Amino acid sequence: MFQIMVLYFAMAGTVSCAGQRGAAPESIIVYKTNEPVKVDGLANEASWEKAEVSNDFIDIEGVKTPTYKTNVRMLWDETYLYFLAEMEEPHVWATLKQRDTVIFYNNDFEIFIDPDGDTHNYYEFEMNALNTVWDLFIVKPYRESAPIVDSWEILGLKSAVHVNGTLNDPNDIDKGWSVEVAMPWEVLKEASGSNAIPEGDFWRINFSRVNWDFDVVNGKYARKKDANGKFLPEYNWVWSPQGVVNMHEPEHWGYAYFSPKAAGEVDSFKIPEDEQIRWMLYTFYRAQKKYRTQNGSWATQLDELGLEPIAKDGTKVNLDLELHRMGWTIQAESPFTGSVFVIGQDGKYQQIK
């Protein structure tokens, strides 16, 4: 189990949601490419040179600067969503060769995609420096009981690795490795709630890089162990910080905006004000879960949760808590647009008006 660490500001005997988990998630503009992209692990195409480059990765809790630099870029066309990650690494190594094995037991690169942003029915993809991949369909985050569809595959996937150095050679120092991935829209749209490419819209996406301390055993790389023979913990470096050591809280993932403009043109994107409602409702969701753990039942009044319904920008939000046989729902009316949003006891987030 992962310990959930939520940061609050005290306010008149209650706690404000305005300071939840630090800063807002990261965002990036995904431009369209009008040229063929050869998936070879290299940014040779002009579109890659013109694509927006992410901010440097930070540790998963959003506190420490990673030892090695990581950046990602994205592009899209009518057939694929493209990813390119470039990772500094003086010792590029990998051992796992079987698809759908636990790739993060090696140093790896990971992609998480929640098309409709409800935190349910999302994709996880991992790959190592041998271009061994693991793709999963997650019905619900691990905090809720639900299947993990390990047999699901990204049909038509293209992926490649380029090593700037030598793979699995501990006798030299490498510069790093890069990965390039093309995922077909026909697969990605399956959980998006729409048959359309999200041109002019955004999806919730995050990236993770797992790195391990290592030893060289009989001339080969291996994960390092402590004096008791246990593996040392891995490092988790991400694009948009989670605030907790858990990638499976999709509400903290970043925003990827799919621009209708071509790479090389200029576009802008600002996270919509209504997204503050999403962040706030997930704070109440976690508080309800904690309340039930401590008291054996759900809170029947919002003030029992000790939270003030304040958006990140300080705006007051009207909330309504309703209990029913299956659990509860909290409904919020946006002070920004008048839209109505709801979250339930299973963490599913929806707009209902």
C-alpha positions, 0 to 999 in steps of 0.5 A, a space after each residue: 500500500 502507498 501512503 497518501 500524503 496530502 498537503 492542506 492549509 488550515 482555515 477557520 477550523 477546517 482545511 482549504 483544498 486550495 493547497 492540495 498537493 502543491 502546484 498544478 499539473 504540467 501541460 504540453 502542446 502536442 503539435 501535428 506532424 505533416 511528414 512521415 515519422 520513422 520510428 527509430 528512436 531518433 529525433 531526425 524528423 524536422 517535426 521533432 525538432 519543432 515539437 514542444 519539449 517538456 520540462 525536465 523530469 522531477 522526482 515523483 513527489 515533486 521535491 528532488 532533482 533527479 540524478 539524470 536528465 529526462 525530457 519528452 516530446 509528442 506529435 500526432 497525425 491522423 494515424 498515430 500518437 507519437 512519443 519521444 523520450 531522451 534520457 541521460 544515463 552513463 550506464 545503459 543496461 537491460 536484461 528483460 526480453 519477454 513481452 509483458 514481463 515486469 519491465 520496471 525491474 529494469 531501468 525503464 520508460 513508462 507512459 500513462 494515458 487516461 483519455 477522458 480524465 475520469 481516472 478509470 479505464 486507462 493505459 499503462 505502457 513500459 519499455 526498457 533499453 532492449 525495446 521489450 514492452 509491457 502494455 496494460 489496461 487498468 480498469 480502476 486505480 489500485 486504490 479501488 478493487 478492479 481487474 488489471 487487463 494484462 493480456 490487452 495489447 496496443 495492436 499496431 504499436 511501433 517502438 524503437 530504442 537508440 543507445 548513445 553508447 553501448 548497451 550492457 557494457 560496464 567497461 565504458 561510460 554511455 551518454 544515454 538512451 532514447 525511445 520513440 513510440 507510435 500508438 495507433 489512434 484506433 486503439 487509444 480511442 477505445 477508452 476515450 468515449 469518442 471515436 474522434 481524434 482529440 484535435 483541439 482537446 486535451 487528454 490526461 497523460 504522464 510519463 515515468 522513468 524508473 532507475 535503479 542503483 546497480 552492481 556489476 556481477 560476473 561482468 553483468 549489470 544487476 540491481 543493487 542489494 543491501 547488506 541483507 540481500 534486499 534490492 535497494 529501492 528504485 528512483 521514480 522520475 516523472 514529468 508531472 509530479 504525483 505528490 506521492 510515490 504512486 503513479 496510479 493517481 491519474 488525477 495528478 497527471 499532466 495535460 496534453 493538448 492536441 493542437 490543430 496546428 503543425 509543428 513549427 507553428 505557434 499555439 497556446 494552451 491554458 488548463 481550463 479553470 474548471 479543472 480546479 473542480 476536479 482537483 478539489 473533488 479528489 481531495 474530498 474523495 480521499 478525505 471520505 476514504 480516510 474518514 471511513 477507515 477511521 470511523 467505520 462509516 462514511 461522513 454524512 455532512 461535508 463539514 465532518 471532513 474538515 475541508 473548506 470547498 475552495 478552489 486552487 485560485 481561492 474561489 469558493 465552490 458550492 458542493 452537495 454530498 448525497 449518501 445512498 445504498 451504494 455509497 455516496 456522491 459529491 456534486 459541485 457546481 463550477 463558479 467559472 462556467 456553471 457546469 456541474 461535476 460529480 465524484 463517487 465513492 469509486 473515484 470516477 469523475 464525471 461532468 453531468 451538466 
